[in-house]
Amino acid sequence: MEYGPYRIQMQMYDDYHDTSEKHLLNDTVVPAGLTGLEDFEDFEDFEVAIDNLFEHPNVGPFIGRQLIQRLVTSNPSPAYIERVARAFNGDETGIRGDMKDVWRAVLLDPEALAVDVDSSFGKLREPVMRYLAIARQFGARTSDNTFYASGYLLNFLVRQHPLSSPTVFNFFLPDYTPPGPIAEAGLVAPEFQITNTTTVVGGANVAHIAAFSEDGFFDIPDPFPKARLQLDEYIEIADDVDELVERLDIMMMYGRMSEATRTALTETLASFSDPEQRVRHGIFLVAISPEYVVED
């Protein structure tokens, strides 16, 4: 099978490479006459540029804040960012940029693991991540364990086609603040930059397709195999509505479902007699609930 240019690795064309002298951060000067990627006495433009950025003191705090925002909360404290930056700097291990240490610092920080949090903690889950979370949480797979997706569904409904963000900062800026109470509190909420009446409805439609589609989880035509959610274990327990709701709470909400949501979900699912429909409606209703859309 031949693949288009999207499946081919990028490469350097030295005929188009600027070989003049270059001035980088911290007064670093790259001498003229160097190649882009080919070794030239172990000294090349690309290596110098990457090392220059990697060693800059702002990289740890910058990357740390970005990772915290994407994985934990939109408004981390300065102390939280500093702890992650120290992990990036290798303050304890002596290894700068060890991403295993950085991931641990982000995900196992006391702020990330805190049970009692204030109203400034948490983040809006962007539409594409909601969609993929359902695929992961319910084991979406195909008959041959391959996954194909055109991205059309996400682009059409929520304007988030993978690899098509308008800037290198994703589909939204890290410092975006929506007008209203969030701005008045001096907080940021990056994902709200792509949240509007169209994407809110589109996000609900994406969740509906994920939960109910008989044509497969991802939007791809024949002859590609269709990915489908694996729901047998949920259907087996669906006769017990309380047990099903508890399982959905653990799987989708990490055991943090509020009593109000639990009561409403239990009463609604009790009205369905078919076990499979009870499961699919349960997944859909949890996926569009504010507690699922906003992670805290």
N, C-alpha and C positions, 0 to 999 in steps of 0.2 A: 504494500500500500504506500502511495506517495502522499506526503503531507505538504500543506501549504507553508508559507513563510512564518506563520505563527508557531510552528513546531520546530523551527530551525534555530539553533543557538546564534546569538549575535556574534559578530566577529569584527576585528579591527582591519581597516584598509589603510595601510601606511601612506598610500598616495594622497589620501585626504587628511592626513594628520599634520597638524601645525607643529613644525619643528623649531619654532622660534623660542626665545627665552620666555619663561613664565614666572609670574610673581604670585605666590600662594599665601595662605594665612601665616601669621606670626613671622613675617618677613622672610619666609623661605623662598629661595630663588632656584628655579630649575634651569640649568644651563641649556643653551640652544644645541640643536643637533641630535637630540635623543629620539629614539623610536617610541612608538606607542606602547607596544606589548612585547616585541621581540627583545631578548636579552642583549644588553649592550654593556658589557662589563658589570653585569648584575645591577644595572642602573637604568631605569626606564621611566618615562613620564607617568604612566599609569601607577606604578608602584610608589613613586614619590608622592603623587597626589593623594592616593589612598592612605599612605602612612601619615601624611600631613594632617588629614582630617581625623584619622583614628587617634592620633596623639593629642588632639586639641582638648583642653580641659572642659570645654562645654559639651563634649559629646556624651559623657556619662549622664549628666542631668537631662539633656535633651532627649536621648533615647529612653532613659528611665521614665520620664514623664509620659512620653508617647505610649510606652508599653503599659504603664499603669492605666492610662486613659482607655486603651483598647481592651484591657483584660479585667480591670477591677472597678475603677471609679473615675469620673470625669474631673474631680477636684481633689487630687491627693494633697496632703499637707506637705509643706516644705521639708519636714523631717523624713517623711516617707520617701520623697524623691531623693533626698540626700543618702538615705540608706541604700537605695538601689544604685545610685551613682557610685557609692563606695564599692559596691559589689562589682560594678563594671570596671572600676579603676584597679581592682585586685588588691584592695587595702589589706585583706587578711590572707589571701592566697599568693599574692605576688604575681598573679597572671592577669594582665589587663585584657578585657574583652571576652572573658570566659562566659559564654552565654548560659551555660548550665547554672552558674552562680547567679547570674542576673535573673533567670527565670525563678529560681528559688527565692531570691530576694523580693521579687514582685508578688509572687503568689503566696508566700508564707510569712509575709510581713504582718505584724500585729494588727495593723489597720485593715489588711485584707481579710483577716480571720475573725475580726471582731463581730460579736453577735449583736450587741447593742450599738447602733450607729445613729447619727443624727440625720436630719433631712437633707444635708448637703452631700451625703454619701450615695454612691451608685452611678449608673449610667443607662442611657437609652440603648437598647440592643438594635443595631442597624438591621434593615430588612434582610439582606443577604445572609447575615449570621443567624437570624431567626429560622430561615429556610434550611440552612445547612445543619443547624442544631437539631431540628426534627429528624433529618436524615441520619444523623449520628445517634441520637437518643433512641431511635427505633430501628436501627440496623439496616437502613436501606441498602439493598444490594441487587445485583443482576445474577442471571444464571451462570455467567462465566466470570463474575467478580470484576468486570470492567465497568467504568462509568463514563457515559457520554452526555454532554449537555451543551446546547447551543447558546445558552444565556439569554435567549430571546424573551423567555417568560419574565425573568427578573428585570430586564431592560424595559419591557413594555409596561409592567405593572408598578415597579418601584424605582425605575431609572437607575438601576445598579447592575450594569453589565460587567462581569468580572474582567479585570485588566483594562477597563475603559474609564477610569476616574479622570476628571479634567486637570488635576494637578498631582504632584508627587506626594501630597499630603492626604491622599485618599479622596473620597467624594465630599468631604467636609473638612474645614479647618480646625486645628486643635484648640484655637482660642475663640471659636464662635459662641456667641451668647444670644439666645433668642430674647426678644423683647418681652417684658412682663416681670413676673415674680423672680425668675432666675436671674435676669439682669439686675434687678433691684437688689438682690442679695449679693451681688458681686461675684457670681459664679459663672461657669461656662458649661455648655452642653453641646459638644460638637455635632453629635448625630442629629440634632434638631435642625441643622442647616438643610437637610434633605427631607424634613418632615413637613408635609403640607396635606391639604385635603385629598389630593390625588394619591400620594404615597401611603396615607393612612388606610384608605379604602383598598388600594392595591396590595398593601401588606396583608390585610384580612383575606383578600382573594388568593394570595399566594399560600397562606396557611390552609385555606379551604382546599386548594388543589393538592397540597401536600398530604392532607388527611384523607381526601376522598377520591382522588383520581384513580381510575381503573386503567389508565393508559401508561402508568408508571410515574415515578416521582420526578424525574427530570424530563424536560421538554426535548425529545429527540425522536425523529421519525424512524420507521422501519428502514433497513433491516437491523438497526442497532438494538441490542437487548435492553429491556426496560428495567429500571431500578424500582423496587417496591419495598414498602415498609414491612418489617417482620412483626406481625401482631398476634401470632398464635398464643403466646403466653399470656397476653392481656385478654384475649377473647376467652381463654379458659377460666379466668377468674371474674369475668364480667357479670355473672349472675349475682355476685356480691358487690353491690355498688360502692359500699364503703371501702372495701379492699381495693377496688379498681381506682377510686379517687386517691387513696393512700399511695398506690403504686405510681400514679401519674404525678402526684406531689413530689415523690422522691426522685423520679426520673427527670421531670421537667423543671421543677422548682426547688430542688435540693432540700426538700422538707420544710420549706418556709411559707407554704400556702396559708393565707390568713383564714380565720374561722368564717368570715363573711363569704369569701370566695368558695371555701369548702362546702358551706351550706348550700349556696346557690348552685354549685356544680352538681352536688349530690341530688338535689331535688330535680334538676333538669334531666340528668342521666337516668333517673328512675322512671322517667316517662317513656323510655325506649325499651321495647321488649326484645328486639333483636340484639344479641351480644356484640356482633361486629359493628353494627351501627352505634351502639352505646360506646364502644371503644373509639371509633373514629370521631364521633361528636365530642367525646371527652378530650381527645388530642386537639381538635380544632378550638374548642372553647378555652382551654388552657392557653393555647398559642396566641389567642387574641386578647387575653386578659391583661390589664395594666401591670399586674405583678410579674408576668412573664416578659412583657415588653420592656419593662424597667427593671434592671438587675440591681439588687442591693445586698 
